[in-house]
Amino acid sequence: ILRTEERQRLARERREEREKQHAAKETQILEKERKAKLQYEKQLEERQRKLKEQKQKEEQRRAAVEEKRKQKIEEEKERYEAAMNRTLERNQRLETRQKRWSWGGSVTPDSENKTASKRSTSTANLKPTEAGMNKRLSSSAALLNASDRTRRSQLSPLDSSVISRLLAPTQASLARSKSAATLSAD
């Protein structure tokens, strides 16, 4: 009976030892699985975080590029508008001058030569009674020419031709002066 009890006890101890080992193995396996799961989740979170950061950087870069493009378009628009305004102002000044003095003829680059010939014929056609008036007109024109000569050297060729045309006496201006002198003499 002693031997039987001894065998049963030894068998029970071996069984318990096997169960302990089996339980320890189960615990190790579960721990490994838990660690692997945690590692996988951590890697997944890291990957998602990196993707999110990359997406944010890409959006910021895209927004910066878009802002720069808008700013460039705005600057080009402002430059274009400024150039258009300068052109419009210049054209309006020229039109105003031409309308104001349209009785003198059209403004062309070679109008200065025509003006000189008009001037010589208009003064040559004067009668002796108009000589005094002619003298006054030519002296005032000479004063204007002398004072404006320095300013005119800084002007563009078109502006200087317009100014010289405006300063030259024409047949119409001389006729008006003659009629004014005749009226004042009466």
C-alpha positions as CSV (number, residue, x, y, z in Angstrom):
1,I,0.0,0.0,0.0
2,L,2.9,2.3,0.7
3,R,4.3,1.8,-2.7
4,T,0.9,2.6,-4.3
5,E,0.5,5.7,-2.3
6,E,4.1,6.7,-3.1
7,R,3.5,6.2,-6.8
8,Q,0.2,8.2,-6.7
9,R,1.9,11.0,-4.9
10,L,4.9,11.1,-7.3
11,A,2.4,10.9,-10.3
12,R,0.4,13.8,-8.7
13,E,3.6,15.9,-8.2
14,R,4.7,15.2,-11.8
15,R,1.2,16.2,-13.0
16,E,1.2,19.4,-11.0
17,E,4.7,20.2,-12.2
18,R,3.6,19.7,-15.8
19,E,0.6,21.9,-15.2
20,K,2.8,24.6,-13.7
21,Q,5.1,24.4,-16.7
22,H,2.2,24.4,-19.0
23,A,0.7,27.4,-17.2
24,A,4.1,29.2,-17.2
25,K,4.3,28.6,-21.0
26,E,0.8,29.9,-21.5
27,T,1.7,33.0,-19.5
28,Q,4.8,33.5,-21.5
29,I,2.9,33.1,-24.8
30,L,0.2,35.6,-23.6
31,E,2.9,38.1,-22.5
32,K,4.7,37.8,-25.9
33,E,1.4,38.3,-27.7
34,R,0.6,41.3,-25.5
35,K,4.0,42.8,-26.1
36,A,3.7,42.2,-29.9
37,K,0.3,43.8,-29.9
38,L,1.6,46.8,-28.0
39,Q,4.6,47.1,-30.4
40,Y,2.3,46.9,-33.4
41,E,-0.1,49.6,-32.0
42,K,2.9,51.8,-31.2
43,Q,4.3,51.5,-34.7
44,L,0.8,52.1,-36.1
45,E,0.4,55.3,-34.0
46,E,3.9,56.4,-35.0
47,R,3.2,55.9,-38.7
48,Q,-0.1,57.7,-38.4
49,R,1.6,60.6,-36.6
50,K,4.3,60.8,-39.2
51,L,1.7,60.8,-42.0
52,K,-0.3,63.5,-40.2
53,E,2.8,65.7,-39.8
54,Q,3.8,65.1,-43.5
55,K,0.2,66.0,-44.6
56,Q,0.3,69.2,-42.4
57,K,3.7,70.2,-43.8
58,E,2.5,69.6,-47.4
59,E,-0.6,71.7,-46.7
60,Q,1.5,74.5,-45.2
61,R,3.9,74.4,-48.2
62,R,0.9,74.4,-50.6
63,A,-0.6,77.3,-48.6
64,A,2.7,79.2,-48.7
65,V,3.0,78.6,-52.5
66,E,-0.6,79.8,-53.0
67,E,0.0,82.9,-50.9
68,K,3.2,83.7,-52.7
69,R,1.3,83.2,-56.1
70,K,-1.5,85.5,-54.9
71,Q,1.0,88.1,-53.7
72,K,2.8,88.0,-57.0
73,I,-0.4,88.4,-59.0
74,E,-1.4,91.3,-56.7
75,E,2.0,93.0,-57.3
76,E,1.7,92.5,-61.1
77,K,-1.8,93.9,-61.0
78,E,-0.7,96.9,-59.0
79,R,2.2,97.5,-61.5
80,Y,-0.1,97.1,-64.4
81,E,-2.7,99.5,-62.9
82,A,0.1,102.1,-62.1
83,A,1.4,101.8,-65.7
84,M,-2.2,102.2,-67.1
85,N,-2.8,105.2,-64.9
86,R,0.4,106.8,-66.0
87,T,-0.4,106.1,-69.6
88,L,-4.0,107.5,-69.2
89,E,-2.7,110.6,-67.4
90,R,-0.1,111.2,-70.1
91,N,-2.7,110.7,-72.8
92,Q,-5.2,113.0,-71.0
93,R,-2.5,115.7,-70.7
94,L,-1.7,115.4,-74.4
95,E,-5.3,115.5,-75.4
96,T,-5.9,118.5,-73.1
97,R,-3.0,120.4,-74.7
98,Q,-4.1,119.4,-78.2
99,K,-7.8,120.5,-77.5
100,R,-6.7,123.7,-75.9
101,W,-4.5,124.6,-78.8
102,S,-6.2,122.7,-81.6
103,W,-6.4,125.9,-83.8
104,G,-2.6,125.6,-84.4
105,G,-2.8,122.3,-86.3
106,S,-1.9,118.7,-85.5
107,V,1.0,117.7,-83.2
108,T,3.6,115.7,-85.1
109,P,7.3,115.4,-84.6
110,D,8.0,117.4,-87.7
111,S,5.5,120.1,-86.8
112,E,8.4,122.2,-85.4
113,N,9.7,122.7,-89.0
114,K,6.3,123.7,-90.2
115,T,5.9,126.1,-87.3
116,A,9.1,127.9,-88.3
117,S,7.9,128.3,-91.8
118,K,4.4,129.5,-90.6
119,R,6.1,131.9,-88.3
120,S,8.2,133.4,-91.0
121,T,5.3,133.8,-93.5
122,S,3.0,135.2,-90.8
123,T,5.4,137.9,-89.8
124,A,6.3,138.6,-93.4
125,N,2.7,139.3,-94.3
126,L,2.3,142.0,-91.7
127,K,1.6,145.6,-92.8
128,P,3.8,148.5,-91.6
129,T,1.0,149.5,-89.2
130,E,1.3,146.1,-87.5
131,A,5.0,146.3,-87.1
132,G,4.8,147.7,-83.5
133,M,2.5,144.9,-82.4
134,N,4.8,142.4,-84.1
135,K,7.7,143.8,-82.2
136,R,5.8,143.4,-78.9
137,L,4.8,139.8,-79.8
138,S,8.2,138.8,-80.9
139,S,9.9,140.2,-77.8
140,S,7.4,138.5,-75.4
141,A,7.9,135.2,-77.4
142,A,11.7,135.7,-77.1
143,L,11.4,136.1,-73.3
144,L,9.3,133.0,-73.1
145,N,11.7,131.1,-75.3
146,A,14.7,132.1,-73.2
147,S,13.1,131.1,-69.9
148,D,11.6,127.9,-71.2
149,R,14.7,126.7,-73.1
150,T,16.3,125.2,-70.0
151,R,13.0,123.4,-69.1
152,R,12.4,122.2,-72.6
153,S,15.8,120.5,-72.7
154,Q,14.5,118.1,-70.0
155,L,11.3,117.3,-71.9
156,S,10.6,114.5,-74.3
157,P,10.8,115.3,-78.0
158,L,7.0,115.2,-78.4
159,D,6.5,117.5,-75.4
160,S,9.2,119.9,-76.7
161,S,7.6,120.0,-80.2
162,V,4.2,120.7,-78.6
163,I,5.6,123.5,-76.5
164,S,7.6,125.1,-79.3
165,R,4.4,125.0,-81.5
166,L,2.4,126.6,-78.8
167,L,5.0,129.4,-78.3
168,A,5.2,130.3,-82.0
169,P,2.8,133.1,-83.2
170,T,0.4,131.9,-85.9
171,Q,-1.5,133.8,-88.5
172,A,-4.7,133.3,-86.4
173,S,-3.1,134.7,-83.3
174,L,-1.6,137.6,-85.2
175,A,-5.0,138.3,-86.8
176,R,-6.7,138.3,-83.3
177,S,-4.0,140.6,-82.0
178,K,-4.5,142.9,-85.0
179,S,-8.3,143.0,-84.5
180,A,-7.8,143.7,-80.8
181,A,-5.4,146.5,-81.6
182,T,-7.8,147.9,-84.2
183,L,-10.6,147.9,-81.7
184,S,-8.5,149.5,-79.0
185,A,-7.3,152.2,-81.5
186,D,-10.9,153.1,-82.4
